[in-house]
Amino acid sequence: MPELSHRRKSLVLAICCMSLLIVSLDNTVLNVALPSMQRELHASVAGLQWTIDAYTLVLASLLMLAGSTADRIGRRRVFKAGLVIFTLGSLLCSLAPSLESLVAFRMVQAVGGSMLNPVAMSIITNTFTDRRERARAIGAWGAVVGISMAAGPLVGGVLVDSVGWRSIFWINLPIGLAALLLTWRYVPESRAPKPRRPDPVGQVLVIGVLGALTYAIIEAPSAGLTSPLILSFAAVAVLSLAGLLWYEPRRAEPLIDLRFFRSAPFSGATVIAVCAFAALGGFLFLNTLFLQDVRGLSALRAGLYILPMAAMTFLCAPLSGRLVGSRGPRLPLLMAGIAMTISGVLFAAFGAESTTALLFTGYVLFGIGFGMVNAPITNTAVSGMPRSQAGVAAAVASTSRQIGQTLGVAVIGAVLAGGVASASYGAGFTDASGPAWWIITACGACVLVVGLLTSGPWARRTAERTARRLEEPAAAQSPAGTSV
């Protein structure tokens, strides 16, 4: 891709951020609308989980395929296709007549979404080649998540209270169309010098792992942990994972290049992404139901309550990007882990839901932690990797985020559903949510510990060794006797 002017680079970054905005905004707006959907569509807790997880599950399953496809046939081409499909899916969601059709249309959205974030990150990585410049761009990218978290609850609250929950999908239409036109006009096409071949077997195995595991977790409270159905899906998940670990190293160009994980920072970023986004998914799911179903707040007032968390994410995300560019990822990772852990402890051990002061303190701390964690995840995932594989590396990082959010909603929702007898939680909500808050606390502690272990000199040396191996000729990398 030719070197672009500073103005053109900034414009490309803005266009890519528009795609992140509609994808992130869709999730935060949807959380505020869950109670309204529950009443109109007569949904159970599991039904609410599926409206979120159907999206994140398909997204996680297809992100790596989208990243490698974009590297092969053109990043701008795949990015434009993603904008079209996501916008169409949003329109269909707004017209959904039932919970089942809404879940199906959310999956259509996810197919388009899978072509947006990892491909946009790959475009950014190939546009901003200087390390510090790239870190600042990723910081701005992370700030968009904060904007979506700040705007989502407020916009969602206004729309749900005034027009209805279906209107939350309308806001994607003008943004998606504008991003499509700007991409066509200003974003240059780029491809990997050596494109990777498709891996259909690996793709099916990834879907088997994520789909079967998520189904087993969400449906376990109603079907029973030892029911044949749940045990069957758990077995499919285990066998698919075993098949993935056996099959992928034997391909010359696998869907998931397991050699990436020889880099301690890359492996750490993957684990941290899963834990941080699991905590986020569970945090938003719990608080949305608590504020509206237990405290009895309107959708708009619930959005205003969550605003301190969103505001801190918005403020800390660009700061984190600057810290990563100037001092490396360790400091923001440690700050993120400490803040998220303390926030979880406030809810788990001190009942932060019971007093408004503690509630807001927990929201502020979680917002600081989540704002700090996003930039080091992305920067660590793509830095040190060959630019020819930027799409795949960025897709693994994005996949880890979606897996985390999928598992967070699935596990937290299952714990909550197992502790309450009906959708009218009342006073039983606090007791039922206690174990869920400890899970969120554990996720924060994991961010802290893994961030400490994978951001030092030893970890950087493993990243350098991994990068050298990845840049070696493919013939020298492939194990003897392997085939494509």
N, C-alpha and C positions, 0 to 999 in steps of 0.2 A: 504494500500500500504506500503511495507517495506521501512524503512529508507534507503536513498541512500547516497553514498559518495558525497563529494563536487564536484568532477569532473563529476560524473554521473548527478548530479542536473544541473550543468552548461550546459551539453550536452542536457538534456531534454529542458532546457530553450531556447537554440539555435535552436532546432528543432521546438519548438512551435513558435518562432519568425520568422522562415522561412515561416510558414503558414500565419502569419500576413503580412509579406513582400509581398507575391504575391497578397493577397487580397487588401492591401492598394496601392501597386504599380499599380494595375490594374485601380484603380479609378483616380490616378493622371496622369498616362499616357493617359488614355482615354480623360481627359479634354483637353490636348494639341491637341489631334487628332480630336476634334469636328468640327472645320472648314473644315478640309479635308473630313470628313465623310459627312458633309452637302453638299459640292460641288459634290462629287461622287454619293451619294445616293439621291440627290435632297430633302433634309430633311428641314422641317420647324423648328421654334424654339421649338414647341411642340414635334417634332420628336427627336430633340437633347435631350430634357428633358427625353423622354422615354428611350433613350439608357442608361442613368444614373439611372433613377428611377425604371425601370423594374428590375434592379439588386438589388438596395437597398430596394425596396418594398418587393420582395420575401424573401430577406435576413431577413428583420425585421419581416416578418410574421412567419418565420420558426425557428428563433433562440431559442426561449423558448422551442419549441418542441425538437430541437436538444439537448439542454442542459439537459432536463429531460430524454430524451432517452439515452443519454450517461451515465448519472448517473445510469440508470437502466440496460442496456445491456453491458456496458463497454466503457470507454472513449477512449481508444486506438482504439477499433474497429470502433467506429463512426468517429474518427479523420482520420483513414486510408480511410474509404469510402468517406469522404469529399474531401480528396486530389485527389482521382481517379476521382470523378465527376467534380470537379473544373478544373482539367487539361483537361479532355475531353471537357468540355464546352468551354475552351479557344481555343482548336483546332477548334471546330465548329464555333466559332465567327470569326476566321481568314478566314474561307471559306464562310462566309455569302454572298449570292448574292443580298440581298435587305435589306432595313431598317427593314422590318417586320421580316425577318428571323434573323437579328442581334439582335433585341429585344428579340425574342424567345430564342436564344442561350445564351443571357445574363442571362435569367431566369434560364437556366440549370446551368450556372456558379454559380448563387446565391444559388441554392439548395446545391451544394457542399460547397460554402462559409459559409452557415449557420451551417455546421458541423465542421468548423475550429476554428474561433476565440473564441466563448464561451467555446467550449470543450477544446481548448488549455489553456484558462485562468483557467478553472477548474483543468486541469492537473497541472498547475503552482501552484495554490492555495493548492493542496494536496501534492505537492512536497516540497514547501517552507512553512513549518509550523510556523517558528519563525516570529514574526510580523515585525521586522526590516529587516530580510532577505527577506521576502515577498515584503516589500515596495521597496527594491532595485531591486528585480527581476521585479516588475511591472514598475519601472523606466526604466529598460533596454527594457522592452516590449514597453513602450511608445516611447523610442528613435527610435525604428524600424519605427514608423509612421513618424518620422522626416527624417529618411533615405529614406523612400519611397517618401516623398514629395520633398526631395532634388534630388534624382535620377530620379524620375518619369518624371518631365518636361524635363530634359536633355536627358534621354534615349528616351523618347517619341519624342522629337524634332528631334534627330538624325535619328531615325527610320522612322518617317513620312516624313522627307525631303529627305531621301536617298532611302528607300525601299517602303514606303507607309503605310497607317494607319493599314492595316491588320497585319503588322509585330509586332504591339504592343502586340498582344496576344501570340506571339511565345515565349516571354521571360518567360511566366508562365510554359512552358512545362518542361525545364530542372530543374527548382527549385522545381516544384511539384513532379517530379519523384524522385529527390534526397531526398526530405523530406519524401516521402513515404517509401523509402528503409531504411532511418535512423530511422523512427518511428518503423518499423517492427523489427529493430535490437536492439534499445536502450530504447524505451519508455515503461515502465511497465504498465500493465493493472490495472485499478482501477475502482471501482463501489461504489455507495452509499450504506451504510449498510442497509438502508430501502428505496428501490427504489420506485419512484412515479408511479402511474398508468397513462395510457394515458387519455387524455381529448379531444376527437375529437370535441365535441360541442364547447368548448372553443377555439380550434384551428380555426374552421370555423368562429367563431365570430371575432377573431383577424384579419383574412384575410378580412372579410367584412368591418371592420372599416378602416383598412389601405388602402385596394385596392379602395374602393368607394371614400374615401376622396381624395386620390391622383389623381384619374381620374377626379373628379369634379374640383380640383384646376387647373390641367394642361389644360383641355379642355374648361374651362370657358371662356377664351379670345376669342376663335373662335366660340363656340356655344352660348355664352351669359349666364350671371349669372341667368337669369330668365327662361331659356329654360327648357322644361319638362325633357330633358335628364339630365341636371346638377342637377335640383331639385330632380330627382329620385335618383341619386347617393348620393346626400347629405342626403336624407332621409334614405337610406340604411346604411350610415355611422353612423347616429345618433341612429337608431334602433339597430344596431349591438353593439354599445357602451353601450346602455341601457341594452341590453340582457346580455352583458359581466358582467356588474356591478351587475346585479340581479342573474345571474347563478353561477358565480365563488365562491362567499362566501358560497354557499349551497353545495359545493362539499367538501368531506373530503380531497382530494388531487387534488386541482385545477391546471390548467395550469399556471395561474398567482395567486400566493398566495397574496391576497390583504393585509394580515397582515404585509407583508414586509414594506408597506408604512406607518405603524404606527411609524416606525423609521424615525425621521426627517432627519438624514444624508442620509439615503437611498433614501427618497423621494426627498431631495435636489439634490443628485447626479443624479437622473433620470431627473429632470427638467434641471439641468445644462448641462447634456449630450445632451438633445434635442436642447437646445439653442446654445451651442457651435458648434455642428455639423451642425445645420441649417445655422449658420453664415459661417462655412467652405464651405459647399456645395454652398451657394449663392456666396461667395467670389470668389471661383475658377471658377464658371460658368460665372460670370460677367467679370472677368479679362481675361479669355481665349478669349472670344468673342471680348472684347475691344482691346486687344493687337494685335490680328491677323486680325480682320475685320475692325477695326477703324484705328488703327495705321499702319496696313499693314505689321506687322512683320512676318517673317517666323516662323514655329513651333519651330525651335531650338532657335531663338532669343527670342521668347516669353517665352520659358522655362528658358532661362538665366535671363530674367527680374524677374521671379517669384522666382529665387534662393535665394534672401535675406530672404524671408519669410520662405522657406523650411530650410535654414541653421539655423535660429533662433529656429525653432521648434526642429531641431535635437540637438541643444546645450542645450535647456531649458528642454527638456523632462527628461533626466536623473537627472538634477539638481532638478526638481520638485519631482522626486521619492525620492531623498535623503532628501529633506525638509519634505516630508510627513512622512518618517521614523523617522526623528529626532524631528520635531516640530508639526506634525499633518497637516491636509489638509487646514487649514484656510488661511495661508499665501500664498501658491501657488494659491488658488482660488481667493483671492483678487487681486493678481498681474495679474492673467489671465483676470479677469473682467475689471480692469482698462485699461490694454493694448488694449484689443479688442474694448472697448468702444471708446477710443481715436482714434484708427485706423478708426473705422466707421465714427466718426465725421469728420476726415480729408477728407474723400471721400464725405460725405453727405453735409457738410457745406462749405468746403474750396476747393472743386474741385481738389482733389489730382491728378486726371487723367491728369490735364492740364500741370503739371510740373514734370519733372523726379525726382527732389529732393523730392518733397512731395509724389510722387508715391512710391518711395523706402522707405521713412519714414513710410508710411502706411503699406507697406509690412513687414518691420522689426517689427513694433509694433504688427501686427496681428500674426506673427510667434512666438513672445514671449508669447502672450496670449494663443495661441493654444498649444504651447509646455508645458505651465504650467498647463493646465486644465486636461489633459488626466489621469495622474497618480492619482490625488485625486479622480476623478470619479471612477476609477476602484477599488482603495483601499477602499473607503468608501462603495462601493456596496457590497464587499465580506467580509470586516472585521466586526466582531461581529455576522455574520450569522453562523449557525451550518455548519460544514464542510460537513455534509451529504447533504446539499442543495446548495453547492457551485456552482454546474452546473447551477441551476435555477437562483440563484442570479447573477452570471456572465452573464447569458443570458439576464436577464432583463436590465443590464447595456449596453450590446452590442446592444440589441434591441432599447434602447433609442437613441444610437448613430445613428443607421440606420434610425430610424424614423425621427430624426432631419435632417439628410442629405437628406432624401427623401422629407421632407416638405420644406427644404431650397431651393432645386433646383426647386421644383414645384411652390412655392410661388414667388421666385425671377424671375423665367422664365416667370410666368404668368404676373407679374408686367411689366417686360421688353416687353413681347409680346403685352401687352395692350397699350404700349407707342410708339411703332414703327409700321410703315405700311408695312415694308418688311424686308427681310433678309439683305439688304444693309443698314446698320444703318447710317453710315456717321456721320454728325454733330448732328443728333437727338439722338444719343446714350446717351450723357451726360444728357440731359433733361429726357430721358426715364428711366435712371438708378438712378436718384435722390431718388425717393421713396424707391427703393430697398436698397440703402445704409442706409437709415434711419431704415429700418427693421433690417439690420445687426447690426447697432448701438444699437438698442433696445435689440437684443439678447445678446450683450456684457454687457449691463447694467443689464440684468436679471442674468447673471452669477455672477456679482459682488454682487447684492442684496441678491440673494438666497444663495450664498456662505457665506455671512456674517451672515445670519439668521440661517443657519443649521450646523454651525461648532463650536458652543459654548458649554458650560457645559450643558445647558438644552437639547440641541440636543443629546449630548452623553448619557444622562440619558434615553432619549426615545429609543435609540438604545439598551441599556442594557436591558430595560424592554421587548422590542420586541424579543431579542435573547432568553430571559428566556421563553417567551410564545411559541416560535417556538420549543424549546427543550422539552416542556411538552409532555406527551403521547398523541397520536392522538385522543384517546377517550375523553380526557378532553378538547381538542381544538375544536372538531366538535360541531356545534350547534345542539340542540336537533331536532330529526326528519329528519336530512339530510340523503342523500343517495349518494352513489358513482355512 
